[in-house]
Amino acid sequence: AAPEPPKASEPVPDEEEEEEEEPEEPELPEEEDPMRLPEDTEPFPEKGPEGEKELTDEQMDAQGAAKQAAVEAIEDGNLQEALKKYTEAIKIGNATAMMYNKRAELLLKMKRPKACIADCTVAVGINPDSAKAYRLRGKAHRFLGHWKEAHDDLATGQKLDYDDDTVDFQKYVDERWKKISERETRVRNREERIAKKKKEADLKRRKAAAQKAYEEAQKSESSGGGGYPGGFPGAGMGGMPGGMGGM
C-alpha cells in the first residue's frame, strides 16, 4: 500500500494576522499668543566675578552709587542706562541674588526673556530660596512658550513666597501646560501599548514556530526518518534488485 501522505500542518495561529493600528494622537490646535516674545540672542549682560571677595570701602561706595543710578534711570524711563548701571554694580563683586533679580526684572521689561532667565538662574544659585527669581524666570519662560518650565518655576516661587499678583498669570500658564501634559501622557500610553502588543505578537510567533518545528520533528521520527522499510523498492532476496540473484 502506498504510504499515507503527511497530514497538513495546523495553521500557525494569527501568524499573518495584522495588528490593528492605533490612531495617532492629534496635535494640539495652535493657539494664538499675543504675549509671545521672540528669543533674544547672546551676548547677555556680564556676570560678576565668582566667589566671595572682600570689597574695599571705595568699591562698596561705587557699587551703592551704581545701584542708585540704576533706580533713578528706571524712574526716568531710561532702561538702557539702568541696565548699564546694574551691570557695573554686579561686576564690582559680591553681587547678591537681589541684584541679579533687579537686573533680570529690567531685562524682562526690555523684552529680553533669555537674558532674564540667565540672571534668574544665577540668582537661584546664590539663594535657592529666592521666590522672586523663580517667579521672574517662570514669567520669562511663559513669554517664550516654554510652558512646562514656566509651570514649574511659578509653582516653586509661589510655594516659597505666595504672591497674589501672580495668581492669574500662574492660572493661565497652568491651563496651557495641563493640555500639553495630558496630550504627552496619551502619546506615551499609546507608545507603551504598541510596544506591549508587539512584544506579545513576537512571543506568539516564536511559540508557534517552536511548536511547528516540534511537530515536524515528531512526524519525521514516526516515519522512520523518511527511509523505505524493507530495503529498496522492488528488491529481491537480500535486498538485491530482482533478476540479479543468479549473478
HUFENZI-V234057 format. One record per helix or strand of 2 or more residues. SS is the DSSP state (a for helix, b for strand). FROM is the first residue (numbers start at 1). TO is the last residue. If there is no record, write none. Layout:
SS:FROM:TO
SS:FROM:TO
This chain:
a:57:75
a:79:92
a:97:109
a:113:126
a:131:143
a:147:160
a:164:222
a:224:226
a:237:239
